[in-house]
Amino acid sequence: MMMPNAQQLDALQVDLDALKQKVQEQVGESDARYIKRVLLVQRLSAISGRIFMVLGFITPWLWLLGVLLLALAKILDNMEIGHNVLHGQYDWMNHPLLHSKRYEWDIVCDAGSWQRTHNYEHHTYTNIIGKDRDFGYGLLRLSNDLRWRVRNLWQGGTYLLLSMLFQWGIAYHELAGQRVFSKKKKVGRHSQVSDQALKKAFLSKGTRQLVKDYLFFPLVAGPMWLWVIAGNLLANFIRNLWTSTVIFCGHFTKDVHTFTESQCSDESRGHWYYRQMLGSSNFTGPTYLHILTGHLSCQIEHHLFPDIPARHYPAMAVDVQAIAAKYGIAYNTGSFFSQYVSVFWRIIRYSFPGGAKTTRLVNPKHRVQSML
């Protein structure tokens, strides 16, 4: 695949900016009604789920229904509401809750920490080795850019454990990158927040979540306290597995690219768009699947337009794919199942020394590593 030249990248920027402007002009009351409906469904699911769990003494099926409803509430809160609200997609509403400065989601990760590591760092330096810690400082080796270690041999199991405890992995992400609890500080890693403030936010938010799910609601349930603890634990596991799967399918399929810092120095807006398109993956599915993923099934469009209300992404994807074809840019999409198989296969391949052969685009100035 040949990389577009500077003129083509400028034209790419014009086309994508025009698409963004067109959609921004459509954003309005219908989007406000939509997110309020989702919030209502989320709250009703949470309330009814907790009630049904307590009624589990009538029949275990009511308890199971309660667990599934609570898991649905947590998924909606984290994906379609929390993730998108924290990106500022609904700040224009100036809603007392649905605002990036005020929303705090039902997860152990502090919203401010997420915004620093995800909204700013990951979305700015997507897949740049050494800058985007999502691709370079985690538990998993997913590229030949990273040195192989013996622990990578069992990273398939590490991935499954991470998926089950995913909210804790997200919560600890910034602290791990800053080596907050380590005597060996990471050179060049300087958070805009002090280590003490990071520890306080991590412990405070984690404690509140643990108290809510495993102390307060079990006490309210009275004699059903053990069933409620088990139900909350299972609902959290379901949410963790789902969010982990969605995020991995958007970032770590076999066809995503990585970049070096030198390849992206002084990059233009058009090159930034180009990098986002090559560094992300989509998967297809029905409307309910898009909603349950927070529309991160359209990860490419999210990386291009993170502040556009996500419900517009499926329609925008048609235009983005056409623009990609116009400039000869690969558009990585497929079924949910095929993309997940691709992710798991990648994890296994890079668990061994060498992994897969790295191929490069031909432009000598901005060579992009493709991990196939």
N, C-alpha and C positions, 0 to 999 in steps of 0.2 A: 504494500500500500504506500503510495507516494504522499508525502505531506504537502498540503497546499502551500503555495509561496506567499510572500508577504502581502501581495495585492489580493490574493484569494482570501487570506485571513481577514483582511480589512473588509472585504465584501461579505464574508461570513458574519462579522460583527454587525454590519448594517442589516443583514437579513434577520438575525436573531434579535437585535434591538427593536426592529420594526414589529416582530411578532410579540415581543414583550409589551411594547406600547399599545398594540391593538388589544391585547387581553387586559391590560391595566385599565383601559377605558371601559371595559365591560364589568369590572369589579364594582359591586355595590350592594344594594339591599338584598338581592337574592343570595349573595354569599353570607350576609349577616344572618338571614333566616336559616340558611343551611347549617351553619356552625352552631347556632342556638338549638336547632333540632337535634343535632348530634349530642350536644351537651345534655339535653333533656333525656335522650335515650340512655346516655351513659349513667346519669344519676338514677334513673328508674331501674336500670339493670343492677346497679350497686345496691340500692335499697331492697329491691325484691330478692336479689341473690342472698343477702344476709338474712332476710326473713325466712326464705325457704330452707336455708341451712338449719336454722333453729327448729323449723317444723319437721326436720328429718326424723324425729321420733315417731311420726305417723307412718312414714315409709322411707326407706333409704333413697328412693327415686327423687323425692323432694329435696333431699340433701344434695344429691348429684346435680339436679337442676339448679340449685342455689350456687353450687361451685362454678358451673358453666356460666351462669349469669354474672357472677362476680368476676370471673376471668374475662368475660366480654367487656365489662365495665372498665377493668384495668387496661385492656388492650386499646379500647377507644380513648381512654384518658391519655395513655402514653403516645399513641400513634396519630390518630386523626385530629385530636385536640392538642395535647401537650406539645408534641414535636413541632407542629405547624404554628401554634400560637407563639411558642418561644422563638420562632424564626421571624416574628413580627408580621405574619401574614394578615393578621386582623387588627393591628394597632390602629388603623384608620377608623375603626368603630369607636375607639376610646371607651370600650366596655370595662366595667369595674373589675371583671375577672379575666376576660379573654384578651389580655394584653401582655406583651413580652416582658414588661417590667414587673408585672404583678402575679403572673401565673406560677403556681407551684404544683407540680404533678404528683401523682400517687406512685412514687418510686423512691428508692433510697438515695438516688443521685440528686444532689442539690442543683436546682435549675441554673444558678449562676455558673457553676462549674461546667455544666453541659454547654452552656452558651459560649464559654471561653474555649473549650477544647473542640467542640463540634461546629458551632455557628461561625466562629472566627477562624480557628486554626485549620480544621479539616476542610472547610469550604474554600478557604483562601489558598491553601497549599495542597490541594487534593493529589494524593499519590506521589508527592515529591519526597523521595527517600531522604531522611534526615530532617524534614520539616513537618510532615504529616505523621504524627505518632500512631495514627490508626494503622499505618502500613509498615511502620518500622520499629515500634517499641512495645509490641504486644507479646503475648505468650506464644504466638504461632509464627512459624516461618512460612511465608506465602510467596516468596520470590527468591530468585538467585541473587538479588541485591543484598540479601541478608546472609550472614555467616551461619553455616550449619553447626548445630550443637547436638550433643547426644540426646538431650531432652526432647528434641524434635522427633525422635523415633516414635514416641507415644503421644504425639500431638493430636491424633485422632480422638483419643480418650480425653485429652485436655480440652479439645473443642466441645465435646459433649458435656463435660463438667461446666465449662464456661457458659454454655447455653442454658443449663439448668439454673445457674446462679448469675445470670446475665446482668440483672439490675445492680448487683454488687460490683461486677466488673466495670460497668459504666461509672458507678460512684467512685471507684478507686482509680479510675483512668488518669485523672489529672495528678493525683498524689503520686502515682507510680511514675509518671513522666518526670515529675519534679524530684523524685527520690526523697519524698518528705520524711518517710520513716527509715531512711537508710543513711548510714554514715558516709557512704560514697555518693557525693552529689554529682549529678549529670552536668558535665561542662557545657555551657552554652544554653542551659535550660533556665530561664528566668521568668517565672509567672508574674503577672501584674498583681497577684495577691500573695501575701506572706504565707510561709509554711504554717504558722500558728493559726491564721484565719482559715486555711484550707482544712486543717485537722478539725477545727471547731465546727465548720460547716458539715464535714463528712460525718463526724460523730453525732452532731445534733440532728441532722436529717435522718440518719440511719436509726437512731434511737427512737425518734418520733414514729417512724414507720413500724418498727418492731413492737412498740407499745400499743399502737393502734390495732395491728393485726393479731398480735399474740397475747395481749393483756386486756385492753379495754373491751373489745368486742366479745372475747370469751367470757369475761366477767358479766357483761350484759346478758349473755345467753344463759346464765345460771347453770342448771344441770346438764345442758348441752355443750358446755364449755370445751370439752375435748373434741367433739365433732366440729365445732367452729374453728378451733386451732388447726385441725387436719384440713378443713375446707379452705381456710385462708392460705395454708401452705401449698395445697394443690393448685389453687387459683393463681398463686404467684408463680409456680412452676410452669403452668400453661402459658401465662403471659410472657415469662422469660424465654421459653422455647420458641414461641411465636415471633417475638421481636428480634431475637437473635437470628432466626432463620431469614426473616425479611431483610435485615440489615446486611447479612452476609451475601444474600442473593443480589443485592444492589451494588456490592463493592468488590467481591472476591471471586467472581466467575473466571473461567479460564481465559477469556478474551479481554479483560481489562488491562490497561497499560500502566507502567510506572515511569517516573521521570527523575532525572538528576537535577540538582540545584542549578548547575551550569546551563542545562537545557532550558530553564525557565527564568533565567536572569533577564531583567528588563523586558519581560514579555508584554506583548500588546494585549488589548482587551480581546481581540480576535483569537489570539493564541490561548488565552485563558479559557475562552469558550471551547476551543478545540480540545484542550486538555480535559475539560470537564466531560466532554462527549466520549472521549476515549477511556476515561477513568471510571466510568459508571456502567451499570447494566440495568435493563428493564426486564420485567416478565409480564406476560399477558394473563388475562382472566376476566371474569364477570365483574359487574359494578360492586357487589358486596365484597369481593376480594380487594379491590382498590381501596375501599373504605377501611377495611380491617388492617390494611398495611399503612394507613395514613397517606395513601396514594404514593408510597415509596416503591410501589410496583413500577412507577415511572421515575426511577432514580435519576435517569439522564436529565429529564426536564426539571427535576428538583434541584440538581446541581447547577443547571443553567439559570434557573429563575427561583431561588430559594424563598424570596419574599412574595411571590404570587400565590394566592390561595390555592391549595393543592388540588381542589376539586376540578380545576381547569386543566390539570396535567394530561389526562387521557386525550382530550381534544387537541391540546398543543402537540402531543406526541406525533400525531399525523403530519403536522407541518414540520416538526423538527426532523422527522425521518426523511421527509422530502428534501429538506435543506441539506441534510447529511449526504444524501445521494447526489445532489447537485455538485458538491465539492469533493466527492469521492471519499467521504469519511465513513468508516465502519460504524454501524448502529447496532449495538449489542442487545438483542432481545430474544426471547424464547418463552416457552411455557414455564410455569412455576416449577414443575417437576424437573424439567431438563436443566434449568438454571441451578437448582439445588444439587442435583447430581454432579453438575460441573464444579460447584463449590466444594463438595465433599471429596471429589476426586483430586482437586487441587491441593487440599489439605494433606491428603495421603501422599501425593507425588512429592511435595516439598518436605515431607518428613524424612526423606532420605538425602544423602549428600548429592549435590548437583541438581536434583529436581528435574526440571525441563529445560530444554535448550532455549536461550534467549535470542529472539530475532529483533532486528532493528529496522526502522524506517530509513529511507535512503537520504533524506536531507541531512547534510553533514553538520549544519549549525544547530538544528533542533532534532537530534536523533532521539526517538522515543522507544523505550524498551517494551516489547510486547511479550507477555509471559504466556506462551502457548504450550 
